[in-house]
Amino acid sequence: MIYSEQKPWEEIESYLRRDEKLFVLGCGGCAAASGSGGEDQVEELSEKLVENGWQVTGTRVIEFLCNKGLVGMRLARVSDRIEKADAILGACCGIGVQAVGKLVEKQVHPANDTVSMGHFHGAWPSEETCERCGECLLEYTGGLCPLTVCTKGLLNGACGGSHDGECEVEPGRPCGWELIYGRLKDIDRLDLLATYNEPKAREKYQFAPEMEKRKSLFWAIEAGEGGENG
Amino acid sequence: MAKFRDKIGSGKFVITCEAGPPKGTDIDKTLEELDEIGYLVDAFNVTDQQSSVMRLGSLAVSHRIQDLGYEAIYQLTCRDRNRIALQSDLLSAEILGLKNVLALTGDFTTMGDHPHAKPVFDLDSPQLLDVICQLNSGIDMEGNELKGSTDLFPGAAVNPGADPVEPQVFKAKMKAERGARFFQTQAIYEPEILKSFLSELRDEGVEVPVLVGILPLKSPGMARFMNENIAGAFVPDRVIEGLEKADDLVEESLNVCAWVIRETSDCCQGVHLMPMGWEEHVPELLDKSRLF
């Protein structure tokens, strides 16, 4: 899940030449889930462009613009309308903008800013978070990730900066380690609070994904089409 | 020479005083103020970008304080340095003749005057204590042998006023297990809170010497602000009322601190003073505490 938000209209407008013909492309994956690239937003964007004097040659929402194999097939069905456009306005994350840019030899304007998820891991009604650290500590922390529920990502207990259960960083933000403490208490495993967690192997955040281990249908389509990650 | 360590080790009562590096390079006034009360303290505890406000560094100021003939406790936080920088600075501290280091997590970056800075927190305070012990034993975090080890006396902070306090007891025990040889507390105004915390620590088998944190209240407003905003701070109403009614605010404030020092002298092995601008009143405070 990658979270994106629509840019201010003035900024989008500033990208466009007055005579530019545009094809508006949304992403039915993360951007739709973020409320920034689904059917509704693509329609709104398109209407706004027309209202402001631009010509829109067509619109489309494709699931997962990051998946070039899929996108290639879908775009082929509207190739005539893309041909008529000077550029594409992409209501999607930065990955989608780059991926579409590789498939279509036209400029792709980003309509969205890809923002930090704040460790938010999905648009489904859930608050569970994961930093993808490769060294899961959930066993010791009552199923709450210390890297994400603690603002400082501390692995060995609260920093002492919380006040009335709130993190020092901002009002209303709970102290992650108090949540962990509460959970461990609830499940009668306070003994786990005594676990010393070694420093993280941070290089695991930096490595390129080992694609062989992450094969999926989407991966197969992508690898078959582009071959660059295979 | 490692007076602070020796004195703590021998069970004697110690007095440390916080020293805040200036915002800028004009260090002379700071050093002069410390020099005036230096004869009263066993070590100056030099803060590391306190409250995330960018200042002159604790390493350099600790060194300058030792040049004056006093011992320093070099504070080191995890906020601004990754594990490479932390270890390197600890090696640097050793060759600059520093003897003591206080391992802290550090306030979050957005609390200070550079809110746009990248917070690091590569390590946390128990991990940093562990690293200090490793460097003392002649190896770095990755097990590489050092050409010359450190000999630093590690300390840590504890927060007896936290609510709930149980996680803080766990954390203090973990810090002790990771090598903390002394603790200093947050500011205390209610001795019973500290006594109860220490009793829990002792029950857990933690025998690390504790220095009670003493921060004179400058006004009733400051006391109320602390109650509302500062983690683990608890100023009882009777103390605030006393300050409000006092003819001489300074004297009343010092009386409160002196009382806390006296009340905790049987369970603590020292005092950590945080005068924060009231350095000139330190002699009077210690006099009132009847420590000499």
HADDOCK unambig.tbl for C-alpha pairs under 7 A between the chains (distance, minus, plus):
assign (segid A and resid 152 and name CA) (segid B and resid 121 and name CA) 6.20 0.50 0.50
assign (segid A and resid 154 and name CA) (segid B and resid 124 and name CA) 5.75 0.50 0.50
assign (segid A and resid 155 and name CA) (segid B and resid 124 and name CA) 6.90 0.50 0.50
assign (segid A and resid 156 and name CA) (segid B and resid 126 and name CA) 6.95 0.50 0.50
assign (segid A and resid 157 and name CA) (segid B and resid 171 and name CA) 6.16 0.50 0.50
assign (segid A and resid 159 and name CA) (segid B and resid 105 and name CA) 6.24 0.50 0.50
assign (segid A and resid 160 and name CA) (segid B and resid 159 and name CA) 6.22 0.50 0.50
assign (segid A and resid 160 and name CA) (segid B and resid 231 and name CA) 6.66 0.50 0.50
assign (segid A and resid 161 and name CA) (segid B and resid 231 and name CA) 5.20 0.50 0.50
assign (segid A and resid 162 and name CA) (segid B and resid 231 and name CA) 5.44 0.50 0.50
assign (segid A and resid 163 and name CA) (segid B and resid 229 and name CA) 6.84 0.50 0.50
assign (segid A and resid 163 and name CA) (segid B and resid 230 and name CA) 6.59 0.50 0.50
assign (segid A and resid 163 and name CA) (segid B and resid 231 and name CA) 4.60 0.50 0.50
assign (segid A and resid 163 and name CA) (segid B and resid 232 and name CA) 6.80 0.50 0.50
assign (segid A and resid 169 and name CA) (segid B and resid 108 and name CA) 6.56 0.50 0.50
assign (segid A and resid 169 and name CA) (segid B and resid 110 and name CA) 6.78 0.50 0.50
assign (segid A and resid 169 and name CA) (segid B and resid 111 and name CA) 6.84 0.50 0.50
assign (segid A and resid 181 and name CA) (segid B and resid 167 and name CA) 6.88 0.50 0.50
assign (segid A and resid 193 and name CA) (segid B and resid 170 and name CA) 6.76 0.50 0.50
assign (segid A and resid 194 and name CA) (segid B and resid 170 and name CA) 6.05 0.50 0.50
assign (segid A and resid 194 and name CA) (segid B and resid 174 and name CA) 6.73 0.50 0.50
assign (segid A and resid 198 and name CA) (segid B and resid 127 and name CA) 6.87 0.50 0.50
assign (segid A and resid 199 and name CA) (segid B and resid 123 and name CA) 6.03 0.50 0.50
assign (segid A and resid 199 and name CA) (segid B and resid 127 and name CA) 6.61 0.50 0.50
